[in-house]
Amino acid sequence: DNFEKFAVLAFFDLLSPLNEGWHIVTLILVTALAASSVDSLQNGLASVFARDILKVGWNPTWVTRIFIVAINIPAIWMASDKYDVISLFLVADLVCATSVFPVFLGLQTKDWGIFKAPTELGAFMGCIFGIVTVLVTGVIVGADGNIFEYFWLRNGGICALCGNETLITFIVTPSVSFIATYVCSYLDLLVRGDRARRPLLSVGFDKEDAETEHPGSDEGSSNEEVGADEGNLNEGGKSEHLAPEQPVYDA
């Protein structure tokens, strides 16, 4: 045994002979580093709902505070169980790998040949296929525990590039979700046509936004009618079509 599995502890081995003051400084810097990542994540999660909160009419400040407190409760509970930090990072990375391509492919707004701009249903199915890929990979490699246990990547690999099983999982999962997004979007457009571009689920304020961005045709048609009526007025301000001309008879 060459103790390579303890390579991640090399930093602490260098830190241990230093004075206590350096330990305190390192602790402050590590805490600040972790806090900077956590608060960005929490603010990002809150911002996802910020626009909808404003539309509903709730107080965004208090709703955001309550939301952040709510998501911190399970985080504190998991921290008290002393999960391995490396494992937590791998779980987060693997979950992101299932959905990274479906999410970012949503930025595509034009069709590129056979690569149609993903639909909402196509992107959702791409995420589902990514999750299914992880589960199937776990069955193939014979992961211990239930079918979802492989999300913890308990295969001896301590990083995404350590261990063949972990490396293959991080290659196959996003690749399958990428292909599934385009295939499902293509089939969705083939079956539903233009309706595939509409939201699967919508609420009242979403419809209001759509009407604001794309005003209805009724207003446009009424404006056209008004313009047509104004065009039919002669120079004296009288309509040219009020009554037909009367014939003139010779006396």
C-alpha atoms as one frame of an Amber mdcrd trajectory, in Angstrom:
protein
   0.000   0.000   0.000   1.562   3.313  -1.109  -1.133   5.360   0.711  -2.194
   7.216  -2.456  -5.727   7.289  -1.071  -4.525   9.869   1.482  -3.193  12.238
  -1.189  -6.095  14.613  -0.560  -4.737  15.185   2.976  -1.370  16.473   1.765
  -2.369  20.097   2.432  -3.096  19.333   6.086   0.213  17.531   6.379   1.962
  20.722   5.278  -0.142  22.823   7.633   0.312  20.790  10.808   3.907  21.853
  11.662   3.079  25.566  11.305   2.267  27.860  14.221  -1.267  28.133  15.563
  -1.654  31.578  14.017  -1.364  30.086  10.534  -4.031  27.541  11.463  -6.416
  30.361  12.385  -5.662  32.282   9.188  -6.197  29.136   7.108  -9.471  28.426
   8.885 -10.721  31.950   8.151  -9.715  31.710   4.486 -11.292  28.263   4.044
 -14.504  29.426   5.722 -14.624  32.520   3.515 -14.023  30.347   0.448 -16.860
  27.987   1.347 -19.190  30.828   2.327 -18.558  32.644  -0.957 -19.675  29.563
  -2.863 -22.669  28.841  -0.659 -24.102  32.367  -0.685 -23.755  32.525  -4.477
 -25.651  29.249  -4.750 -28.383  30.407  -2.371 -28.787  33.767  -4.100 -28.923
  31.987  -7.439 -31.683  29.663  -6.234 -33.648  32.601  -4.844 -33.246  34.618
  -8.045 -34.859  31.812 -10.049 -38.138  32.551  -8.278 -37.683  36.321  -7.893
 -39.492  37.305 -11.092 -42.464  35.058 -10.357 -42.630  36.339  -6.771 -42.908
  39.909  -8.057 -45.666  38.889 -10.462 -47.681  37.249  -7.693 -47.400  40.428
  -5.632 -45.632  39.000  -2.584 -42.899  40.848  -0.742 -39.729  39.605  -2.480
 -37.438  40.499   0.429 -39.249  38.406   3.023 -40.010  35.555   0.650 -36.331
  35.346  -0.295 -35.284  35.342   3.371 -37.748  32.579   4.208 -36.644  30.583
   1.170 -32.944  30.825   2.106 -33.677  29.751   5.688 -35.736  26.836   4.390
 -32.985  25.511   2.118 -30.410  25.905   4.898 -32.300  23.534   7.206 -31.574
  20.355   5.178 -28.035  21.639   4.501 -27.334  21.933   8.238 -28.927  18.545
   8.858 -26.705  16.889   6.236 -23.638  18.680   7.610 -24.363  17.248  11.074
 -24.186  13.732   9.605 -20.583  14.443   8.543 -20.828  13.333   4.936 -17.573
  13.086   3.043 -17.008  16.395   1.257 -15.493  14.705  -1.804 -18.566  12.488
  -2.115 -20.882  15.486  -1.855 -19.007  17.259  -4.636 -19.189  14.146  -6.799
 -22.935  13.844  -6.219 -23.456  17.504  -7.144 -21.285  17.126 -10.242 -23.091
  13.969 -11.329 -26.521  15.569 -10.903 -25.322  18.542 -12.966 -23.974  16.152
 -15.614 -27.496  14.772 -16.122 -28.902  18.207 -16.997 -26.065  20.462 -18.138
 -26.669  19.990 -21.871 -30.504  20.176 -21.775 -30.282  23.427 -19.802 -27.664
  25.183 -21.926 -29.151  23.941 -25.197 -32.163  26.050 -24.245 -30.093  29.030
 -25.407 -30.402  27.765 -28.982 -33.198  29.673 -30.712 -32.629  28.698 -34.344
 -32.615  25.339 -36.088 -29.199  24.158 -37.284 -29.995  21.564 -39.909 -31.113
  18.393 -38.148 -30.357  19.989 -34.785 -33.695  21.604 -34.031 -33.925  24.210
 -31.291 -34.880  22.162 -28.216 -38.460  22.253 -27.023 -39.472  22.369 -23.384
 -40.524  18.717 -23.440 -37.342  17.721 -25.287 -35.124  19.404 -22.687 -37.077
  17.798 -19.838 -36.757  14.356 -21.407 -33.024  14.970 -21.888 -32.689  15.450
 -18.108 -34.716  12.287 -17.471 -32.526  10.295 -19.854 -29.442  11.577 -18.012
 -30.799  10.328 -14.687 -31.770   6.986 -16.226 -28.242   6.674 -17.637 -26.763
   6.957 -14.139 -29.150   4.306 -12.830 -28.419   1.937 -15.710 -24.671   2.463
 -15.292 -25.007   1.588 -11.616 -26.746  -1.681 -12.515 -24.114  -2.539 -15.131
 -21.172  -1.984 -12.772 -22.981  -3.798  -9.969 -23.275  -0.938  -7.476 -24.194
  -1.951  -3.936 -27.464  -0.898  -2.332 -30.637   0.282  -4.033 -30.906   1.562
  -7.576 -30.203   5.189  -6.549 -27.120   4.316  -4.488 -24.806   4.757  -7.481
 -25.366   8.535  -7.357 -22.913   8.445  -4.428 -20.312   6.809  -6.721 -19.123
   4.355  -4.096 -16.680   2.610  -6.426 -13.331   3.487  -4.885 -12.746   6.546
  -7.097 -12.147   9.737  -5.149 -12.543  12.096  -8.102 -14.061  12.220 -11.575
 -10.770  11.077 -13.125  -9.963   8.499 -10.441 -11.371   5.085 -11.246 -12.552
   3.858 -14.626 -16.183   3.463 -13.540 -16.430   7.065 -12.349 -14.731   8.415
 -15.449 -17.001   6.439 -17.794 -20.073   7.641 -15.888 -19.106  11.293 -16.328
 -18.569  10.753 -20.062 -21.655   8.672 -20.866 -24.206  10.599 -18.779 -23.936
  14.063 -20.421 -23.482  12.456 -23.844 -26.764  10.551 -23.558 -28.656  13.605
 -22.251 -27.242  15.680 -25.143 -28.435  13.200 -27.783 -31.768  12.595 -26.043
 -32.522  16.332 -25.930 -32.223  16.709 -29.702 -33.968  13.421 -30.504 -36.918
  14.090 -28.174 -37.210  17.686 -29.432 -37.272  16.464 -33.030 -39.986  13.903
 -32.233 -41.920  16.493 -30.242 -41.943  18.895 -33.199 -42.839  16.046 -35.547
 -45.862  15.046 -33.459 -47.139  18.348 -32.059 -45.868  20.822 -34.639 -45.971
  24.486 -33.585 -47.669  23.564 -30.304 -44.356  22.049 -29.170 -42.955  25.587
 -28.842 -45.576  26.550 -26.272 -45.084  26.019 -22.513 -46.328  22.708 -21.155
 -47.535  24.387 -17.972 -48.427  28.043 -17.673 -49.982  30.276 -15.036 -51.875
  33.512 -15.254 -48.948  35.934 -15.141 -47.106  33.935 -17.810 -50.005  34.577
 -20.171 -49.928  38.267 -19.277 -46.233  38.388 -20.154 -46.922  36.728 -23.490
 -49.636  39.260 -24.300 -47.298  42.108 -23.339 -44.481  40.828 -25.521 -46.786
  39.869 -28.421 -49.831  42.138 -28.458 -53.004  40.592 -29.828 -54.061  40.935
 -33.403 -57.382  42.571 -32.408 -55.695  45.844 -31.515 -53.683  45.796 -34.717
 -56.707  45.101 -36.856 -58.709  47.858 -35.177 -55.892  50.316 -35.849 -55.869
  49.264 -39.477 -59.616  49.830 -39.707 -59.279  53.302 -38.184 -56.507  54.121
 -40.640 -58.651  52.924 -43.525 -61.576  55.085 -42.408 -59.322  58.123 -42.125
 -58.011  57.441 -45.604 -61.559  57.513 -46.970 -62.106  61.093 -45.798 -61.800
  63.774 -48.459 -60.032  67.072 -48.050 -63.126  68.720 -46.540 -63.282  66.179
 -43.776 -66.360  64.432 -45.185 -66.472  60.804 -46.068 -66.539  59.990 -49.751
 -68.821  57.024 -49.149 -71.676  58.595 -47.187 -74.165  58.237 -50.032 -74.099
  57.382 -53.755 -74.178  60.207 -56.293 -77.629  61.230 -57.468 -78.181  61.189
 -61.233 -78.678  64.581 -62.954 -81.639  64.881 -65.380 -81.952  67.538 -68.089
 -84.979  69.761 -67.787
